[in-house]
């Protein structure tokens, strides 16, 4: 008789034992009302009168698929992202929102489109981390009431239309050509200033121009294939003329 009584009791105990893993938390309900949190280990959940729900508290990554978004300067782009979050309060994650995974997914999509619509394309491309941080802050404000902590949001890909890619490539090429032209002109200005200084020094130093001419002839004549045509500077001719005049004057005075 005792065995007949003990067997149903033992059966009820066995089916009432529920295992909560270390990475989980259990939400217990008694007669449909929330009655407490179930920590990891073996826990008793009486059939019929009690129920429970497991909640995984590990960090999760939600892949937000490509979203069509229009920037502030009316450029269409497809943006994809990934959001990292974890449950910090399992009771709120169950009681405050029907399906927190689906809710976070939808919230991330709408928030991303709204934030992208407030920035221009150049800001979107240059400040991806700042924009991702802003999306994370907005999502975190809402999910905090759900017992969920958003760790970070990362923008994965920014896909632009092909005509916009070609336009940006032309713009980048024009910028590179502009910089190259500026660098070349600055080099020419420096070279001209140095030449002017050199000419000024040569003009002040007697014979400097002749020495420079001889050095240039020497450099050119080092290659046997070159033919050098040397034009006598007018200064040399004037010097010879002066010497000849002085000689003639001396002779005439005698």
Secondary structure, 3 states (H helix, E strand, C coil): CHHHHHHHHHHHHHHHEEEECCCEEEEEEECCEEEEEECCEEEECCCCCEEEEEEECCCEEEEEEEEEEECCCCCEEEEEEEEEEEECCHHHHHHCCCCHHHHHHHHHHHHHHHHHCCCCHHHHHHCHHHHHHHHHHHHHHHHHHHCEEEEEEEEEEEEECHHHHHHHHHHHHHHHHHHHHHHHHHHHHHHHHHHHHHHHHHHHCCCHHHHHHHHHHHHHHCCCCCCCCCCCCHHHHHHHHHHHHHHHHHHHHC
